[in-house]
Amino acid sequence: MDNYDNKISIKSWAEEDRPREKLSGQGRRSLTDAELIAILIGSGSRDESAVELSKRILHHYENDLNKLGKASISELCKFKGVGEAKAISIIAALEIGRRRSDTEVKVRDQVTGSKDAYNIMRRHLVDLNHEEFWILLISRSSKVLAKELVSKGGLSGTVADPKIIFHMALQHQASAIIMIHNHPSGNLKPSQLDIDLTKKIAAAGRMLDINVLDHLIITDTGYYSFGDEGLL
């Protein structure tokens, strides 16, 4: 926990280090990332201002807000001058920003291609440090009946059981499914395991008259579609 006696309020900072006043006088777009984070942090110490602390945190994450957005409370608390309350404020603010970006894309309740499926599922799978496997259950009119989490695993992968997948599909009386999982590594290339699993589930779907429309691999920066690549 920060020592109260060592805190320096924003009012005590040099004029150029007062991000609140800068935002009020010049507008929010005039602030740097570090200055915005400094407003969340609220106070620095006698050794460094909140802006300097924010710069140090950003530098650690290569000045990449997406990487900072994946940080845990315990990771942020390792920075001298950051307690649990400040860490939570940073994480909450970045999560609000991520959700805002999600709502800017109008999500359709009807899937006509891989882009629609990506827009529906992106918010569930970005910024994760582990792998998750989901399915979209689709009606005959191409409407989304449900989104279901099939399994979650570690950094290197997760296991998707075809019996669970088709049990969910039959429960919802789906005529088709789309499989989706993420690669926390950021690599969009499907593994051999991904390819084999896709073929296995597509074959089982044909036997049950449940069409496997696609399998998406999602990363923080984009997606790979088995359907678009002609692998189904």
C-alpha positions in Angstrom: 0.0 0.0 0.0 1.2 3.5 -0.8 2.5 5.6 2.1 0.1 8.5 2.5 2.9 10.9 3.6 4.8 10.2 0.3 1.8 11.0 -1.9 1.8 14.2 -4.0 -1.6 15.5 -5.1 -2.2 16.5 -8.7 -2.5 20.2 -7.5 1.1 20.1 -6.4 2.4 19.0 -9.8 4.1 21.3 -12.2 1.7 22.9 -14.7 2.8 20.6 -17.5 2.2 17.5 -15.4 -1.5 18.3 -14.6 -3.4 16.0 -17.0 -6.8 16.9 -15.4 -6.4 20.5 -16.2 -5.1 19.7 -19.6 -8.1 17.6 -20.4 -10.4 20.3 -19.1 -8.7 23.1 -21.0 -7.6 21.4 -24.2 -9.9 18.4 -24.5 -9.4 14.6 -24.0 -7.8 14.0 -27.3 -4.9 16.3 -26.3 -3.7 13.9 -23.6 -1.1 11.2 -24.2 -1.8 7.6 -23.0 0.4 8.2 -20.0 -1.5 11.3 -19.0 -4.8 9.5 -19.3 -3.5 6.7 -17.1 -2.1 9.3 -14.6 -5.6 10.6 -14.1 -6.7 7.0 -13.1 -3.7 6.7 -10.8 -4.4 10.0 -9.2 -1.2 10.5 -7.3 2.5 9.7 -7.5 5.2 9.8 -4.8 8.0 12.0 -3.8 10.2 10.1 -6.3 8.0 10.4 -9.4 4.8 12.0 -10.5 1.8 9.9 -11.6 2.7 10.8 -15.2 6.2 9.4 -14.8 4.8 6.3 -13.1 2.4 5.9 -16.0 5.2 6.2 -18.5 7.1 3.6 -16.7 4.2 1.2 -16.8 3.5 1.8 -20.5 7.2 1.3 -21.3 7.1 -2.1 -19.6 4.2 -3.1 -21.9 6.0 -1.6 -25.0 3.6 1.3 -25.1 0.9 -1.1 -26.2 -2.5 -0.6 -24.6 -3.7 -4.0 -25.7 -0.8 -5.6 -23.8 -1.5 -3.5 -20.8 -5.2 -4.5 -21.0 -4.1 -8.1 -20.4 -2.3 -7.3 -17.2 -3.6 -8.8 -13.9 -4.0 -6.9 -10.6 -1.0 -8.7 -9.2 1.2 -7.8 -12.2 0.4 -4.1 -12.0 1.0 -4.1 -8.2 4.6 -5.1 -8.8 5.2 -1.5 -10.0 6.4 0.7 -7.1 3.7 3.2 -6.4 0.8 1.0 -7.7 -1.5 -0.5 -5.1 -4.5 -2.7 -5.6 -6.9 0.2 -5.9 -4.9 1.9 -8.6 -4.4 -1.4 -10.5 -8.1 -2.1 -10.4 -8.8 1.5 -11.8 -6.5 0.9 -14.7 -7.9 -2.5 -15.5 -11.5 -1.3 -15.3 -10.9 1.7 -17.5 -9.2 -0.4 -20.2 -12.1 -2.9 -20.1 -14.6 -0.1 -20.6 -12.6 1.1 -23.6 -12.6 -2.5 -25.0 -16.4 -2.8 -24.5 -17.0 0.5 -26.2 -15.0 -0.6 -29.2 -17.2 -3.7 -29.3 -20.5 -1.8 -29.2 -19.3 0.4 -32.1 -19.7 -2.6 -34.4 -23.4 -3.4 -34.9 -23.6 -7.1 -34.1 -26.1 -9.0 -36.3 -28.3 -11.7 -35.0 -28.0 -13.4 -38.4 -24.9 -15.0 -39.7 -24.2 -14.7 -43.4 -20.5 -15.1 -43.3 -17.3 -15.4 -41.2 -17.3 -11.6 -40.5 -20.6 -11.8 -38.8 -19.5 -14.7 -36.6 -16.3 -12.9 -35.8 -18.1 -9.7 -34.7 -20.5 -11.7 -32.5 -17.7 -13.7 -30.7 -14.7 -11.3 -30.7 -15.5 -9.7 -27.4 -15.6 -13.1 -25.7 -12.2 -14.1 -26.9 -9.8 -11.1 -27.1 -7.5 -10.2 -24.2 -7.5 -13.8 -22.9 -4.4 -15.5 -21.6 -5.9 -18.9 -22.0 -7.6 -20.7 -24.8 -11.4 -21.1 -25.0 -13.6 -23.1 -27.5 -17.1 -21.9 -28.3 -19.8 -22.7 -30.7 -22.5 -20.6 -32.3 -25.8 -22.6 -32.8 -27.5 -21.5 -36.0 -31.1 -21.9 -37.2 -32.3 -22.8 -40.7 -32.9 -19.1 -41.3 -29.3 -18.4 -40.3 -30.2 -16.7 -37.0 -28.1 -17.3 -33.9 -29.9 -19.5 -31.5 -27.2 -19.5 -28.8 -23.6 -19.0 -28.0 -22.1 -21.8 -25.9 -18.7 -22.2 -24.2 -17.6 -25.8 -24.8 -14.3 -25.8 -22.9 -11.4 -23.7 -21.7 -7.8 -24.6 -21.2 -4.3 -23.2 -20.8 -2.1 -21.1 -23.0 -1.3 -24.0 -25.3 -4.7 -25.3 -26.0 -8.1 -26.7 -25.0 -10.0 -29.9 -25.8 -13.3 -29.8 -27.6 -15.4 -33.0 -27.2 -17.6 -33.7 -30.3 -20.2 -35.4 -28.0 -20.6 -32.2 -26.0 -20.8 -30.0 -29.1 -23.5 -32.0 -30.8 -25.4 -32.5 -27.5 -25.6 -28.7 -27.3 -26.7 -28.5 -31.0 -29.4 -31.1 -30.5 -30.7 -29.4 -27.3 -31.2 -26.1 -29.2 -32.5 -27.9 -32.4 -29.8 -26.2 -34.4 -29.5 -26.9 -38.1 -25.9 -25.7 -38.2 -23.0 -24.8 -36.0 -19.9 -22.5 -36.2 -16.9 -23.4 -34.1 -14.7 -20.7 -32.6 -11.6 -20.7 -30.5 -8.8 -18.3 -29.7 -5.0 -18.4 -30.0 -3.6 -16.4 -27.0 -0.2 -16.5 -28.8 -1.5 -14.3 -31.5 -0.7 -16.9 -34.2 -3.6 -17.2 -36.7 -2.2 -20.3 -38.4 -4.2 -23.4 -37.5 -2.4 -26.2 -35.9 -2.6 -29.8 -37.1 -4.8 -30.5 -34.1 -7.1 -27.7 -35.2 -7.3 -29.1 -38.8 -7.9 -32.7 -37.6 -10.6 -31.6 -35.1 -12.4 -29.6 -37.8 -12.5 -32.5 -40.2 -13.7 -34.8 -37.4 -16.5 -32.6 -36.3 -17.6 -31.7 -39.9 -17.8 -35.4 -40.7 -19.9 -36.1 -37.5 -22.1 -33.2 -38.4 -22.9 -34.7 -41.9 -24.0 -37.9 -40.2 -26.3 -36.0 -37.9 -27.6 -33.6 -40.6 -26.1 -30.7 -38.7 -24.0 -28.5 -41.0 -20.6 -27.3 -39.7 -20.5 -23.9 -41.5 -17.2 -22.7 -40.3 -14.4 -22.8 -37.7 -12.8 -19.5 -36.7 -9.5 -18.9 -35.0 -9.5 -15.5 -33.2 -6.6 -13.5 -32.0 -6.5 -9.9 -30.6 -5.8 -8.6 -34.1 -8.0 -10.6 -36.4 -9.3 -14.1 -37.4 -8.8 -17.1 -39.6 -11.8 -18.8 -41.2 -11.6 -22.5 -42.3 -14.7 -21.8 -44.5 -13.1 -18.9 -46.3 -10.0 -20.9 -46.9 -11.9 -23.8 -48.4 -10.9 -26.2 -45.6 -14.5 -27.4 -44.8 
